[in-house]
Amino acid sequence: MRYTNEYIVSLVGTKFNKLTLISSEMNGKYRIGIYLCDCGNIATKDFNHVKNGSIQSCGCLLISHKKSKNFLGTHGMTDTKEFRAWQAILNRCYNPNYIYFHRYGGRGISVCKRWKNSFKNFFEDMGFAPSEDHTLDRFPNNDGNYELSNCRWATWEQQASNTSQTRWIEHDGYRMTLTQWSEHIGVSVSWLHTQLKTKVIADIVNSYK
């Protein structure tokens, strides 16, 4: 969604959950907000994600919540992003009934021995995800196995840019993925994909200006 500069200026000083807007700037086609978190940290976050509540702090809220539950007990982490990520990679690689098994275990991708049989080892190596927006990503080799040397916590956008199926589209000096263009224009990815079968990106973008 696009906002006028006047509207953004009027929001300076507004508090969104734990984040107070200090200023904002454009990063390419995207608006980034600079925020003061209640914990004292200065955070740079996607303006729309903060405004709609999907991001509520600099990251301290999630970390504080996890520590308050004594997550490192025995292990007591079954309801966390990290444990679900570990379970997911095991499913992808070793469960033939998993819907996308053919993309992972079905083509030879595996989980290293250290992680396969121990969530504790996985957590010791990967730690907490930096934020609620981060998920586990195989990087730098998207065709490699799940192991410390080939995994990171990454944002959805980073993961989308890392996949071999990513479609890059260039127009007006910008090179973005199909998803990034859909967000910029304000349409669904599936609709944009369909339109690109008969139209060029320039015509679609211009129709939404």
SULLINHU-V150862 format. One record per backbone hydrogen bond with DSSP energy under -1.0 kcal/mol. NH is the residue of the N-H (numbers start at 1). CO is the residue of the C=O. E is the energy in kcal/mol with one decimal. If there is no record, write none. Layout:
((NH | CO | E) (NH | CO | E))
This chain:
((8 | 4 | -2.0) (9 | 5 | -2.6) (10 | 6 | -1.8) (11 | 8 | -1.1) (12 | 9 | -1.1) (13 | 21 | -2.7) (14 | 11 | -2.8) (16 | 19 | -4.1) (18 | 56 | -2.1) (19 | 16 | -2.5) (20 | 36 | -2.3) (21 | 14 | -2.5) (22 | 34 | -3.4) (23 | 34 | -1.3) (25 | 32 | -2.5) (27 | 30 | -4.2) (30 | 27 | -1.7) (32 | 25 | -3.3) (33 | 45 | -3.1) (34 | 23 | -3.4) (35 | 43 | -3.2) (36 | 20 | -2.5) (37 | 41 | -3.2) (38 | 18 | -1.5) (40 | 37 | -2.2) (43 | 35 | -2.7) (45 | 33 | -2.2) (47 | 31 | -2.0) (50 | 46 | -1.9) (51 | 47 | -2.6) (52 | 48 | -2.4) (53 | 50 | -1.0) (54 | 49 | -1.2) (55 | 49 | -1.7) (63 | 59 | -1.7) (64 | 60 | -2.9) (65 | 61 | -2.1) (66 | 62 | -2.2) (67 | 63 | -2.4) (68 | 64 | -2.2) (70 | 67 | -1.8) (71 | 66 | -1.3) (73 | 70 | -1.5) (80 | 77 | -1.7) (84 | 80 | -2.2) (85 | 81 | -2.2) (86 | 82 | -1.9) (87 | 83 | -2.5) (88 | 84 | -2.3) (89 | 85 | -2.0) (90 | 86 | -1.5) (91 | 87 | -2.2) (92 | 88 | -2.7) (93 | 89 | -1.6) (94 | 90 | -2.4) (95 | 91 | -1.9) (98 | 95 | -2.0) (101 | 98 | -2.0) (103 | 100 | -1.9) (104 | 101 | -1.5) (105 | 92 | -2.0) (106 | 101 | -3.0) (107 | 104 | -1.8) (108 | 105 | -1.7) (109 | 104 | -2.2) (112 | 146 | -2.7) (116 | 112 | -2.6) (117 | 113 | -1.1) (118 | 115 | -1.2) (122 | 118 | -1.7) (123 | 119 | -3.0) (124 | 120 | -2.4) (125 | 121 | -1.9) (126 | 122 | -2.7) (127 | 123 | -2.6) (134 | 131 | -1.2) (135 | 154 | -3.1) (137 | 152 | -2.6) (139 | 150 | -1.6) (144 | 141 | -1.9) (146 | 110 | -2.7) (150 | 147 | -2.1) (151 | 148 | -1.1) (152 | 137 | -1.9) (154 | 135 | -3.1) (159 | 155 | -2.2) (160 | 156 | -2.6) (161 | 157 | -1.8) (163 | 159 | -1.0) (166 | 163 | -1.5) (169 | 176 | -2.9) (171 | 174 | -2.5) (174 | 171 | -2.1) (176 | 169 | -2.3) (178 | 167 | -1.1) (181 | 177 | -2.5) (182 | 178 | -2.1) (183 | 179 | -2.1) (184 | 180 | -2.2) (185 | 181 | -2.6) (186 | 182 | -2.4) (187 | 182 | -2.2) (192 | 188 | -2.2) (193 | 189 | -2.7) (194 | 190 | -2.0) (195 | 191 | -2.4) (196 | 192 | -2.2) (197 | 194 | -1.3) (198 | 195 | -1.6) (199 | 195 | -2.1) (204 | 200 | -1.6) (205 | 201 | -2.9) (206 | 202 | -2.5) (207 | 203 | -1.4) (208 | 205 | -1.5) (209 | 206 | -1.0))
